[in-house]
Amino acid sequence: MNVVVRDNNVDQALRALKKKMQREGIFREMKLRRNYEKPSERRAREKAEAVRRHRKLLRKRMEREGF
């Protein structure tokens, strides 16, 4: 991952780096890896996330169609 520092503006480069890391999901993964997670807990969490994503997609689809 590369971030260009222009005109010695480190603050702007840091913001750009944080934004890229957020998009890539690095912060989320670091949080998850902070503690050990049993494989059964991981499967349950991933399944719950999938259900949440699916419901959100359905909600957006229904809203778009005018229901």
Secondary structure, 3 states (H helix, E strand, C coil): CCCCCCCCCHHHHHHHHHHHHHHHCHHHHHHHCCCCCCHHHHHHHHHHHHHHHHHHHHHHHHHHHCC
